[in-house]
Each structure stands twice: as structure tokens, then as C-alpha cells.
Amino acid sequence: MANDYLDKARELLRLEAQAIANLESKIDDNFRQAVEVLYNVRGKVIIAAVGKSGHVGRKIAATFSSTGTPSFFIHAYEAGHGDLGVIAANDALLMISNSGETDELIDMIPAARKLGIPIIGLLGNLNSTLARKCDIVLDTGVSSEADPLNVVPTSSSIVALAMGDALAIALLTKRDFKAIDFAGLHPSGTLGRRLLTTVEDLMHTGEAIPFVHENSPMATALFMMTKKGLGIVGVLDDNDELVGVITDGDLRRGLERTKDFMNQLSKEIMSRNPKWIAQNVLAIDALHKMEEFAITNLFVYREKKEGRPIGIIHIHDILRYGIMS
């Protein structure tokens, strides 16, 4: 008896999963029509509901908006007290109701009809008042709720939410909405940073770039490396071309192997063929390149390795920006 509640929890998950699975057969011509209508809306998709359906509606509106379909939620009760004014003639109305008899939603119908906007219902009862009044009805009905009392909105809520997600993803696909578009609507999130932030956004430029001439003594190179604080210095030839780099590792190896180290020329200590990257490459790709070659810096060029580098990017610049958080 003590563990009955665990069994009930497992049973609820099974029942909700089955209710969602049953939705697959309801992706039918009505669903196609709904997608076509929402795709062609030139204004907003207004989602209306009350109660638990209202919580579902808020989430669906947020998902729509974040995937390229401008949308917001309106509480049907508030709609009857002035909020109907936010609905315009180029919008669409999506109503969510398990019973299909929600008075506040029914009361919104005349105003929507006056505007001539399409009305789509996510309804659990196809023989209801709303089912008769909506232009398109998507069946979100369930045989029963998943709770032992069959009264708590469980299966019905999760099915309505899943149908809303299905609409959002169908619209996303129809719009050919890509990850970069999603990132553009989430610039403050990790994904946005990954897909929008380029090397150019984070690189050091101008006097912040550590350079020495290839004939400079190592004392000069060490001073420059310490002054710039990036753990590296680029080595330039007479043509201002980057011909090598000196890193902390090169310093350690040089000190171990070379006598009179500080008077050695930079070109005698440097590592040749330094790794580089173009300025328009995503910062996350620069990070992956650093990881691939076990390095902490990349010199930056405009498009190809030609002339003097225009910048340098350090692994800490990327990590501090939250690309990987």
C-alpha cells in the first residue's frame, strides 16, 4: 500500500504517453488546413483559453513566436472586458477548450466573425458549441484523464499542448525556418550566442595583437608576450607576413634546449605554420578548432591567410562569452 502512489505515477505517465501517441492519427486534412491558414496569416495568431487550457495556450503562443509565427495569448475572460481590442482583421484566432463549451470563448466568436478572421479550435469535444462555430477543428479529445479520479486535466492538457507543438513544428518546417533564424529570436540564450557570434565579435585587434619581427631577440618576444597577456606572440617577416608563433610551450622548450636563450632570434624558436581562422567564422567553430589542435589562440584574417593578421582570438574570450554554458 505504501508504494501505491509510485504505481499511480507510472500509470499516469503511460496513459499520457498513449494519449499523445493516439494524436498521430489526427494529423489529417483538418490539420493541413489549419497549417495553411496559420502560414498565410499576415498578422498574429491569437491564442485564447481559460483555466488549465490557458496555461497550455501561453506555452503554445511562446513556441509559435519563437519559431517564426508571431503569436500571443489572451485570457478569454479578459477578452470580454476590453482585451478583444488587440485582435485585428489580419489575425487568426486559435481557441483551446477540452469541453468545447467554454462560455468565455463562445462569447468571443461574434467579434471574431465581425473582423472576418479564421477561427481554429483545439477541442476535446467534436459535438460541442465551439466545434460547430469554429472554421477548423483539431480533435484533442481523450478517452479519460490519467488521474485516478478522472477529473484532473492531465491527458487532456498534455494532448492539447502536443497538438500545439505539432502545429508549431509543421509551420516551422513549411517556413523552412532554420537554426540561425531561431537564434535570431533568442540572442541572449546559449544557442543564440553559438549561432550568431562570430570571431570578429570577440577578437582582439590593433595594438592588442602581440607581434614581433622574426629577427627580434627572444627577450623582446618574451616582453611582448607578457605585455599583451595572451600567452602567445606572432612572428612577422620583412613583408609583414605571419610566419610563425611563439607560445608558452615554445618558451619552455627553448629554455630547456638552448643556451643564451634570451639572445636567440624569434625565428629560431618559433613554431611555423601557425593556425588561423577567418573573421566571419562562428566563434563556436573557432573553439572547436582550438580543441582539435590543443591550442588556445588563433590569429584572424579577413577571408584568407594573406598579409598581416587583423586580429587574434583566445579561448577564454569565447568561454567568457557563454558560448558553452
BELBELGI-V753016 format. One record per residue. N is the residue number from 1. SS is DSSP state (alpha for helix, beta for strand, coil for the rest). PHI is phi as a letter, one per 40 degrees, with the letter a starting at -180 (999 if undefined). PSI is psi in whole degrees, 0 to 359 (999 if undefined). Layout:
n ss phi psi
N SS PHI PSI
N SS PHI PSI
This chain:
n ss phi psi
1 coil 999 324
2 coil c 331
3 coil c 10
4 alpha d 324
5 alpha c 331
6 alpha c 319
7 alpha c 321
8 alpha c 322
9 alpha c 316
10 alpha c 319
11 alpha c 319
12 alpha d 315
13 alpha c 321
14 alpha c 315
15 alpha c 319
16 alpha c 319
17 alpha c 319
18 alpha c 321
19 alpha c 320
20 alpha c 318
21 alpha d 325
22 alpha c 342
23 alpha c 335
24 alpha d 322
25 alpha c 349
26 alpha c 4
27 coil c 82
28 coil b 201
29 alpha c 327
30 alpha c 319
31 alpha c 315
32 alpha d 315
33 alpha c 319
34 alpha c 317
35 alpha c 316
36 alpha c 317
37 alpha c 312
38 alpha c 325
39 alpha c 324
40 coil c 0
41 coil c 130
42 coil c 349
43 coil b 239
44 coil b 158
45 beta c 113
46 beta c 124
47 beta b 126
48 beta b 141
49 beta a 176
50 coil b 168
51 alpha g 217
52 alpha c 326
53 alpha c 331
54 alpha c 319
55 alpha c 319
56 alpha c 317
57 alpha c 321
58 alpha c 319
59 alpha c 318
60 alpha c 318
61 alpha c 318
62 alpha c 320
63 alpha c 317
64 alpha d 308
65 alpha c 325
66 alpha c 354
67 coil b 24
68 coil g 5
69 coil b 99
70 coil d 128
71 beta a 152
72 beta a 162
73 beta c 142
74 beta b 130
75 beta c 126
76 alpha c 328
77 alpha c 315
78 alpha c 331
79 alpha d 322
80 coil c 356
81 coil b 37
82 coil h 336
83 alpha c 351
84 alpha c 340
85 alpha c 345
86 alpha c 347
87 coil c 130
88 coil b 171
89 coil c 343
90 coil b 17
91 coil c 179
92 beta b 153
93 beta b 126
94 beta b 117
95 beta b 140
96 beta b 124
97 beta a 129
98 coil c 318
99 coil c 330
100 coil g 8
101 coil b 22
102 coil c 114
103 alpha d 318
104 alpha c 326
105 alpha c 317
106 alpha d 322
107 coil c 342
108 coil c 342
109 alpha d 312
110 alpha d 319
111 alpha c 320
112 alpha c 320
113 alpha c 323
114 alpha c 325
115 alpha c 343
116 coil g 27
117 coil c 152
118 coil c 145
119 beta b 123
120 beta b 136
121 beta b 132
122 beta c 97
123 beta b 142
124 coil c 355
125 coil b 109
126 coil c 352
127 coil b 37
128 coil b 172
129 alpha c 314
130 alpha c 324
131 alpha c 326
132 alpha c 334
133 alpha c 340
134 coil c 152
135 coil c 321
136 beta b 135
137 beta b 128
138 beta b 125
139 beta c 113
140 coil b 25
141 coil c 148
142 coil b 153
143 coil c 329
144 coil a 162
145 coil c 166
146 coil c 355
147 coil c 158
148 coil c 334
149 coil c 349
150 coil f 38
151 coil b 338
152 coil c 130
153 coil c 95
154 coil b 283
155 alpha d 319
156 alpha c 320
157 alpha c 316
158 alpha c 328
159 alpha c 318
160 alpha c 319
161 alpha c 317
162 alpha c 321
163 alpha c 321
164 alpha c 318
165 alpha c 321
166 alpha c 319
167 alpha c 315
168 alpha c 317
169 alpha c 325
170 alpha c 318
171 alpha c 318
172 alpha d 315
173 alpha c 317
174 alpha c 326
175 coil c 354
176 coil f 43
177 coil c 122
178 coil b 172
179 alpha d 323
180 alpha c 329
181 alpha c 318
182 alpha c 316
183 alpha c 324
184 alpha c 334
185 coil c 358
186 coil b 54
187 coil c 338
188 coil c 352
189 coil c 168
190 alpha d 317
191 alpha c 318
192 alpha d 316
193 alpha c 318
194 alpha c 320
195 alpha c 351
196 alpha b 335
197 coil c 123
198 beta b 170
199 alpha d 321
200 alpha d 327
201 alpha c 333
202 alpha b 350
203 coil c 156
204 beta c 143
205 coil b 174
206 alpha f 229
207 alpha c 347
208 alpha c 347
209 coil c 125
210 coil c 116
211 beta b 148
212 beta b 160
213 beta c 153
214 coil c 338
215 coil c 7
216 coil c 142
217 beta c 158
218 alpha c 336
219 alpha c 321
220 alpha c 318
221 alpha c 318
222 alpha c 319
223 alpha c 315
224 alpha c 318
225 alpha c 317
226 alpha c 318
227 alpha c 318
228 alpha c 335
229 coil g 24
230 coil b 0
231 coil g 22
232 beta a 155
233 beta a 137
234 beta c 143
235 beta b 123
236 beta b 148
237 coil c 189
238 coil c 338
239 coil c 11
240 coil g 26
241 coil c 142
242 beta c 114
243 beta b 351
244 beta a 175
245 beta b 153
246 beta b 123
247 beta b 176
248 alpha d 321
249 alpha c 320
250 alpha c 322
251 alpha c 314
252 alpha c 315
253 alpha c 321
254 alpha c 319
255 alpha c 326
256 alpha c 326
257 alpha b 340
258 coil b 131
259 coil c 154
260 coil f 48
261 alpha d 318
262 alpha c 339
263 alpha c 358
264 coil c 149
265 beta c 150
266 alpha d 322
267 alpha c 341
268 alpha c 341
269 alpha b 333
270 coil c 158
271 beta c 133
272 beta c 170
273 coil f 57
274 coil c 146
275 coil c 146
276 beta a 174
277 beta a 154
278 beta c 152
279 coil c 332
280 coil c 4
281 coil c 145
282 beta c 143
283 alpha c 326
284 alpha c 326
285 alpha c 327
286 alpha c 319
287 alpha c 316
288 alpha c 323
289 alpha c 320
290 alpha c 318
291 alpha c 321
292 alpha c 319
293 alpha b 6
294 coil f 49
295 coil b 169
296 coil b 356
297 beta b 152
298 beta b 131
299 beta c 151
300 beta b 134
301 beta b 166
302 coil c 300
303 coil b 319
304 coil b 163
305 coil c 96
306 coil a 123
307 coil g 207
308 coil c 135
309 coil d 147
310 coil c 352
311 beta a 179
312 beta a 140
313 beta b 135
314 beta b 149
315 alpha d 326
316 alpha c 331
317 alpha c 321
318 alpha c 314
319 alpha c 323
320 alpha c 330
321 coil c 349
322 coil g 18
323 coil d 324
324 coil b 6
325 coil c 999
